[in-house]
Amino acid sequence: MTHESTAVGLASAYSNATTASGDWWRDAVIYQVYVRSFADSDGDGIGDLRGVRSRLPHLARLGVDAVWLTPFYVSPQADGGYDVADYRAVDPLFGDLADADELVRAAHELGLRVIVDVVPNHTSEQHPWFRAALAGEPGARERYLFRRGRGADGSLPPNDWESIFGGPAWTRVADGEWYLHLFAPEQPDLDWTHPEVTAEFDSVLRFWLDLGVDGFRIDVAHGMVKADGLPDIGRGAQATLIGAEPLPFFDQDGVHEIHRSWRRLLDSYEGARIGVAEAWAPSSERLALYVRPDELHQAFNFRFLNCPWDPAAMRTVIDESLSATTAVGAPTTWVLSNHDVVRHVTRYGGGPRGLARARAAAMLMLSLPGSAYLYQGEELGLPEVSDLPPASRQDPAFRRGRRQQIPVPAGAPAPGPATPGIIAPRPGEPPTRPGAGIGNGPEADAGPAPEQPLAPQAHAPTQPQAGASTGPAPEAQGQTGPEAEAGIGPQAQACCGPQAETGAGAGPDLLTAPEAEGQDGLRDGCRVPIPWAGAEPPYGFGPAGSWLPQPPEWAGLSVAAQTGDPHSTLELYRAALELRRAMPGLGAPGAGPSPDPSGMRWLPSPDGVLLFTRPGFACTLNTRPEPVELPAPGRPVLSSAPVETDGRTVRLPPDSCTWWAF
């Protein structure tokens, strides 16, 4: 007998206790929408809130519990919206506040909760606070981390910290002071010891909670507090240390008081509003501190995302993750892809093998105790787009060598052009206004630099650039070589991936090592707009083109092409989510009797195979490149590849996962 999938109207049998009790987040499946790349309603080639609203039925049919929206606030878009100029307004690029309100209401009518991003570590350089700081308004610089430089003339940065995007984490302004930016120069870090910063973000959270959102994904939740005295690290390539070693700018104990105060604020609202930490910590135990009972509800488990295709490594990460969160009474989260990393189809090797492993890994993830996060397009089996034309890329790390002049008040003293670290035009280039050349291609706006800081403004969308690509640099391929074989691939973690690359890309606008030892600048490959229908780009994304070009071979991967095909990745995800709701032993930690608080128990299995049970359920994962035979642990209900069984024994296909009922 060959068995591939079972999906027979089981959603009505949903019996997970956590939803009934209101703790919906403990076993929720949450779908990340990268707003720019989900659906375009107005034909400008960029996704927007109305586009998201029009596609909510797809998410309801998929079977997810909540939607997480990436930033849609007013922003110059120097870093895809993670440089916020107004936290209470929608950027005209994405719509307006009425569109946000209607989206939340429409999602709730479909039974979907809505989580939005909040970016508290830094603002945009065009935020009114930072403009006031540059203009010399009394006390304005105290909201940020401005410092005098080192050396007799203050011409050296205040310490040796490096930007996650490469280069120094400090930029000098015209009067000689320096400001800290752990990311792009357009993203100055806030000083969370200042009471106005605390009060402002309490107000921002209340604004969106009053509009009806169900929670927040907290960007760089580990970064708001820096070590006293801002001490040197004494090492370079600091982006590679994140999540592996203690650092004075991340995971400081002081961040936990901020999260406790936010938990009290969230608990003051009805409806189980939640906070989700995007946090990097050196160990599972340190990460678990973010989800103690009086802190946030969830924290992303990036160790699982970074785990290679190796059963021993997977089991270690699963055990340590469950142990750490169980110790503080919190659920574990699981995630395989997001808007900052190479898609896991490609990380697992690309091609048919990468897709087979990605399907199996998704089933493994959805069978584990706790909450799971899906990144848009993974339900379609989308691979990384590794051959984008350089002119179309918008990741700020890709063009991190092009540094722009910061506008300052008229008459302010200007340091000499040779002063290290100063933002100034490159030789032979005219001065440019802030944001130009950072993520907007070589045709970015140019012109005389204004004397005063620019006010926040809507930016016209960047259309795909014409012209043939010369092909990706070797670092961009992500599909071959030992790293892809190991399942790790090039990791470009916004906010901190520990496996950042050096000197990726090519061309005169890019730095080379050691200055460029930050992110690899290739995050655009996972942000290409997803295909909905049709034989030609933009595949139903919108009435016109798309801000990043879509591959011609994606026609067969669209939602329309895969719907109804029992062998498709989309139908596999739909069936898995339906069964996850229907089977009492899935989803909720502690459901049913078990010696393990997570309701999960490992069983002996052949080399290369993982086998565990939960109440009434078993999961087998074969990571080997050949079939493996073993006693059937029950009745197969879903498999990522056809399974042969006579009821007593089973022949597991290579690179596959199978769910069993008993």
NORURKA-V304723 format. One record per backbone hydrogen bond with DSSP energy under -0.5 kcal/mol. CO is the residue of the C=O (numbers start at 0). NH is the residue of the N-H. E is the energy in kcal/mol with one decimal. If there is no record, write none. Layout:
co = (CO/CO)
nh = (NH/NH)
e = (E/E)
//
This chain:
co = (0/0/2/3/9/10/15/15/16/17/17/18/21/22/23/27/27/28/28/29/29/30/30/31/31/32/32/33/34/34/35/36/38/38/44/47/48/49/50/51/52/54/54/55/56/57/58/58/64/65/66/66/67/68/71/73/73/76/78/83/84/85/85/88/90/90/93/95/96/97/98/99/100/101/102/103/104/105/106/106/107/112/113/113/114/115/117/117/120/123/126/126/127/128/129/130/131/132/133/136/138/139/140/140/142/143/144/146/149/150/155/160/162/163/166/168/170/171/172/176/177/178/179/181/183/185/186/187/188/189/190/193/193/194/195/196/197/198/199/200/201/202/203/204/205/206/207/207/208/213/214/215/215/216/216/217/217/218/219/221/221/223/226/236/237/237/238/240/240/246/247/249/251/252/253/253/254/255/256/257/258/259/260/261/262/263/264/265/273/274/274/275/275/276/276/277/277/282/283/284/285/286/287/288/289/291/297/299/300/300/301/303/307/309/310/311/312/313/314/315/316/317/318/319/320/321/322/323/324/324/325/331/333/337/342/342/343/344/345/349/350/351/352/353/354/355/356/357/358/359/360/361/362/363/363/364/370/371/372/373/374/376/376/377/383/388/388/389/394/394/396/398/400/408/412/415/418/420/421/425/430/432/434/436/440/460/472/472/473/479/480/481/482/482/482/483/485/488/489/489/490/491/492/492/496/498/506/508/511/511/513/514/515/515/516/521/522/523/524/530/531/535/537/538/538/540/545/550/551/552/553/554/557/558/561/563/564/567/568/569/570/571/572/573/574/575/576/577/578/580/581/582/585/586/587/589/595/600/605/607/609/610/611/612/613/615/616/617/618/619/620/620/621/623/627/629/633/634/636/637/642/642/643/647/648/648/649/649/650/651/652/655/656/657/658/658/659/660)
nh = (2/644/642/638/12/13/18/19/20/21/22/21/23/25/26/29/371/64/65/31/373/32/67/33/375/34/69/36/37/38/46/529/40/47/546/51/52/53/54/54/55/57/58/59/60/61/62/63/112/30/68/114/32/116/90/84/85/79/81/123/127/73/88/73/93/94/48/99/100/101/102/103/104/105/106/107/108/109/109/111/110/66/213/214/68/216/119/218/189/126/129/130/131/132/133/134/136/135/408/139/141/142/143/145/190/145/179/177/155/153/149/168/165/518/162/180/178/422/175/172/146/170/188/163/186/124/182/122/144/191/193/196/197/198/199/200/201/202/203/204/205/206/207/208/209/210/211/212/211/273/115/217/275/117/218/220/277/119/222/250/251/191/229/239/240/241/241/243/244/249/226/246/254/255/256/257/258/259/260/261/262/263/264/265/266/267/267/268/215/296/297/217/277/278/299/220/221/286/287/288/288/289/290/291/295/294/276/301/303/304/305/306/309/313/314/315/316/317/318/319/320/321/322/323/324/325/326/327/327/329/328/370/372/340/345/346/347/349/348/353/354/355/356/357/358/359/360/361/362/363/364/365/366/366/367/367/333/29/335/31/377/379/381/380/385/391/392/392/397/398/399/401/402/411/414/418/421/171/423/428/446/435/437/438/443/462/475/476/476/483/484/485/486/487/488/486/308/490/341/491/492/493/495/496/499/490/509/400/514/515/516/166/502/517/238/524/525/526/384/558/559/538/540/531/532/39/463/553/554/555/556/557/561/562/564/565/567/571/572/573/574/575/576/577/578/579/580/581/582/14/583/585/587/369/590/591/598/612/608/622/620/602/618/600/616/661/613/659/611/657/609/622/655/654/651/649/635/660/5/658/2/644/650/631/645/646/629/651/643/627/655/621/639/619/636/637/617/634)
e = (-0.5/-2.4/-2.3/-2.9/-1.8/-1.6/-0.6/-0.9/-1.7/-0.7/-1.2/-1.0/-1.6/-1.8/-0.9/-0.6/-1.8/-3.0/-1.4/-0.5/-2.7/-0.5/-2.9/-0.6/-1.8/-1.1/-2.1/-2.4/-1.2/-0.7/-3.1/-1.8/-0.5/-2.3/-2.4/-2.1/-2.5/-2.1/-0.9/-1.0/-1.2/-1.0/-1.0/-2.3/-2.6/-2.2/-1.6/-1.5/-2.0/-2.7/-0.5/-3.4/-3.5/-1.2/-2.4/-2.9/-1.3/-0.7/-2.0/-2.6/-0.6/-0.9/-0.9/-1.5/-2.5/-0.9/-2.3/-1.6/-2.3/-2.6/-2.2/-2.2/-2.2/-2.6/-2.6/-2.3/-2.0/-1.1/-0.6/-2.9/-1.5/-2.8/-3.1/-0.6/-2.8/-2.2/-0.6/-2.6/-2.5/-1.6/-0.5/-2.3/-2.2/-1.9/-2.4/-1.7/-2.4/-0.9/-0.8/-2.1/-0.9/-1.2/-1.4/-0.6/-3.2/-0.9/-1.4/-3.1/-2.3/-1.2/-2.5/-2.2/-1.7/-2.0/-2.8/-3.1/-2.4/-0.6/-2.1/-3.0/-2.7/-1.9/-2.6/-3.4/-2.3/-1.7/-0.5/-1.8/-1.1/-0.8/-1.8/-0.9/-1.4/-2.4/-2.3/-2.0/-1.9/-1.9/-2.2/-2.5/-2.0/-2.1/-1.7/-2.4/-2.7/-1.0/-0.8/-2.0/-0.7/-2.2/-2.0/-0.6/-2.8/-2.2/-0.8/-1.0/-2.1/-0.5/-2.1/-2.5/-0.6/-0.8/-2.2/-1.3/-1.6/-0.6/-0.6/-2.3/-2.3/-1.0/-2.9/-0.6/-1.9/-1.6/-0.8/-0.8/-1.9/-2.1/-2.0/-2.0/-2.1/-2.0/-1.8/-2.9/-2.7/-0.8/-0.8/-1.6/-2.2/-1.6/-1.7/-3.5/-0.5/-1.1/-2.5/-1.6/-0.7/-2.1/-2.1/-0.7/-0.8/-1.7/-1.5/-1.0/-1.8/-2.7/-2.9/-1.1/-0.7/-1.0/-2.3/-1.0/-2.3/-2.6/-2.6/-2.2/-2.4/-2.7/-2.8/-2.7/-2.3/-2.5/-2.5/-2.1/-2.1/-2.4/-1.6/-0.5/-1.0/-2.6/-1.2/-2.3/-2.5/-1.1/-0.8/-2.2/-2.0/-2.1/-1.9/-2.2/-2.4/-2.6/-2.4/-2.3/-2.5/-2.1/-3.0/-2.1/-1.8/-2.4/-2.8/-2.4/-0.8/-1.1/-0.5/-1.2/-1.9/-2.9/-0.6/-3.6/-2.6/-1.3/-1.8/-1.4/-0.9/-1.8/-0.7/-1.0/-1.5/-0.8/-1.1/-1.7/-1.0/-1.8/-0.5/-1.9/-1.5/-0.6/-0.6/-2.4/-1.2/-2.0/-1.6/-1.0/-1.5/-0.6/-2.1/-0.6/-1.1/-0.6/-2.0/-2.0/-0.6/-2.2/-1.0/-1.0/-1.2/-0.6/-0.7/-0.7/-0.7/-0.7/-1.4/-2.1/-0.7/-0.9/-1.5/-0.6/-1.1/-0.6/-1.3/-1.8/-0.8/-2.5/-0.7/-1.3/-1.3/-1.6/-1.9/-1.0/-2.7/-2.4/-2.0/-3.4/-2.2/-3.6/-0.6/-1.5/-0.9/-0.7/-1.5/-1.0/-1.9/-1.9/-1.9/-0.8/-2.0/-1.6/-2.4/-2.4/-2.4/-2.6/-2.6/-2.0/-2.6/-2.3/-1.5/-1.7/-2.7/-1.2/-0.6/-2.0/-1.8/-2.2/-1.4/-0.6/-2.4/-2.7/-2.0/-2.8/-2.5/-2.8/-2.5/-2.3/-3.0/-1.3/-2.5/-2.7/-1.8/-2.4/-2.3/-0.7/-1.4/-1.5/-3.1/-2.6/-0.5/-2.7/-0.8/-3.5/-2.6/-0.6/-3.0/-2.3/-1.5/-0.6/-1.8/-0.7/-1.3/-1.7/-0.5/-2.9/-2.6/-2.4/-2.5/-1.2/-2.1/-3.2)
//
